[in-house]
């Protein structure tokens, strides 16, 4: 399922026009993104949680030349599935 399919599903499920469903979906995603940027944890009970994982700097290699390249530290979003979602997926 992609974003447009999610918008259609929300519109059908909530009996909303597509434009209002699109605004709702975009607002949710924007709020989650803003929270992760601020370093906060996003938890949706029964679904899962999003956190930032911190990775330190390391020396990598340029695959084309083989030269060493210094990779800076970074934060990447990480999703941990909730127990309810995991159980529902495994039932089918």
N, C-alpha and C positions, 0 to 999 in steps of 0.2 A: 504494500500500500504506500502510495506517495502522498505528498501534501494535498494535491487537488482531489484525490480519492478520499482523503480524510475530510476535507471540506464538504464534499458531497455527502458523505456518511453523516456528518454532524448536521447538515441542513435537513436531511431526510429524517434523522432520529429526533431532532428537536422541532421539526416542522417550521424551519426558518428559511428565509430567502438565502440564496447562496452568498450574497454579498455580506450579510450579517454573520453567517457561519464562517466566512473567510476572515472577517474582522476578529471574531472570537478565537479562532485557531491561531492567527498571527499574534494576537495579544498574549495568549498563553506561551507560545514559543519565545516571544520577545522577553516576557517576564522571567522565564527560566534562564534564558541566555544572560540577561542582566544580573541575575542572582549568581550564576557561575562566574561571571566576570568579577564580581565583588568578592569571590572566594567563598560564597555561601553554599550550603548543601541544599539540594532540591529533593524532597521526599514526597512521593505520591503513594499513600498507603494502599496496599494491595497490588500495586504495579511495580514499583521499584524506586531507586534513588540515584541521583546524579551527583557526583562529587568531582573535584579536581584532583588529579594525581600529579605530584611534582616529580620531575625527572632532573637529575643533576647533569652537569656538563660532562662530556666525554670526548675522546679523540676517535673520530670515525675515519673512513677512507673514501676518497673519491673513486667511484667504481670505474670510471673511464681511465684515469691516470694512475690510480693506486696511491696518490699522494695523501698524507694525513691531513685531516680537516678537523678543526675544533668545532664541536657542536655545542651551542649555548644551552643553559638550563631552560626548561620549559614546563608549562602546565598543560595537561590534556584532560578533557572531560572523560569521565568513566561512568558507565551505567552498571548498577548491580540490580539484578532482577529480584523482585519481591517473592515471598513464599507463595502467596495466593496465585500470582501469575504463573509461576513455575509449575504449580500443581495443576492448574487449568490446562496448560499447554501439554503436560505429560499425560493427562487423562485421555486425550484424543488419539 
